[in-house]
Amino acid sequence: MKNNYFSDIVWHCNYQLVLVPRNMATSAFCILRRELETIFADICHRLEVDILSLEISPNHVYIQLSIHPRNSPLEVVRSLKNISSSELFQRYSGLLHILEGKSFWTDGCLLYTKALSKQTIQNYIGNQLEADWWAGCNCAENSL
């Protein structure tokens, strides 16, 4: 692991991040995986954030980031989600129509400072996809 220095302070701020695409975007997500790698690398370079590892699975993105203490991890996540969505919509205009004007990513994210277990990630993905489905069906969970 890399330690970063400035002045007399040593910092080591690593975060585990999981992003999940919307239910309607999962078929496009499989096709766009390679493109997402370059988009994330470009965004992180602009934000001066180091990508320690990046894994793009069929239903989620797992990124390990090293973020400078002056940057808010939440702002980095917002930038990653917003910029990647807008770049994908610019490159693939039909994607915006498929998603009915919604963002490419689900509303939340899983951001952790220590290693995540596969079970934690799978539970999070299931919860996100279920919440996205309920939001998309225009019905209340309690009405069943």
N, C-alpha and C positions, 0 to 999 in steps of 0.2 A: 504494500500500500504506500501511496505517496503522501508525504507530509509537505505542507506548503508553509513558507515562511514569509513574513513581512515584519519589518522592524524587529522587535524582540518577542514576537508572538508566533507560536506554532499552531496551525489549525489542521484539523483532519475531520471534515464534515461530509460523511457519506450518507446517502439516502437510497432506499429501495423504493421504486415507484412501479405501480401496476396501473395501466390504462386499458379500458375495455371499450371496443367499438359498439355502437348501437346495434340492436338486433337486425335492423334493416341493412346495416353496412357489412355484415359478416361475410357475405359472398364476395363483395368487392374487396374486403380486407385481405382475403387470401391472395388475390391478384396483385394488390398494391404493396405487399410486404417489402420487397426490395426497394421500392421507391420511398417507403417510410423510413428505411435506414438512412438514406441520404438526406432526407428532409430533417430528421432528428439530429443528425450529425451537423448539418448546417446551422440549425437553430441553436444548438448547444455551443457551437463555435462563436456565434454572434453574442450569446449571453455570457461567454467566458466560463462555461460549465464543462467539466470533463466527464465524458462517458466512460465508466469503468467496465461496464458490460451492457450488452443490448441483446435481448432475445425476443424475437417476434414469433409467437405461437399462433395457431389458427384462430384463437378467440381472445387473445390479449397481447399486450406488450409489457415486457419486464425490463426495466432499465435501472442500473445502479449508477448513481451520479455522485460526483464530488462537487459540492457547491460552496463557493466562497462565503464566509460569514456575513459579508455585506449584502448578500442577496437573500431575499426571502424564498424559502423552498416553495411556498404556495405560489408566489409570482412566477417562478420558473415553471411550475406545473401548468399554470394558466397560459403562459406563453407557448409552451410545447403544444398544448391542446388547441389553442386558438390559431396559431400560425400554421400548424400542420393541417388543420381543417381547411383553412382558407386556401392554402397552397394546393391541396387535393381538389378543392372545388374549382380553382382556376384551371388546373390541368385537365380535369374531367368534369365538364359542365353537366353531364347527365347525372352525376352523383348527387348533386344538390336536389334534383327532381326526385330521385329515388328516396332520399331522406326527408322529403317534404319540408325543406327549409330548416331542418334541425341540424345541430352540430354532428360531426362524424363520431365523436366520443360520447359515452354516457356521462351523466352529470357529475359523478364523483370520481375519486381516485384513491388508491391505497398508497400512502406515503409513510414509510417506516424508517427508523434509524438503525435497526438491527436486522439480521438476516431473517427472511420470511420462510416459513415452511411451505411445502407444496399444498398441504391441506388448507392453510390460511389463504393462500392465493386462490385455490379452487372455490372455497366458500365465498370469498369476495366476488369472484366472477359470477357465480350463480346468483348471488344477491343483486348484483348490478343488472344482470340480464333480466331477472324477474321484475325488478323495479322499473326497468325500461319498458318491459312488456306491459305492465299495469299502466304506466303513463301513456303508452301508445294506444291502448284500447279504449280510452275515454270512458272508463267505468271505475267505480270505487271498489276497493277490495272488500269492503264490508257489505256490499250489495249481494254477495253470493249466498 
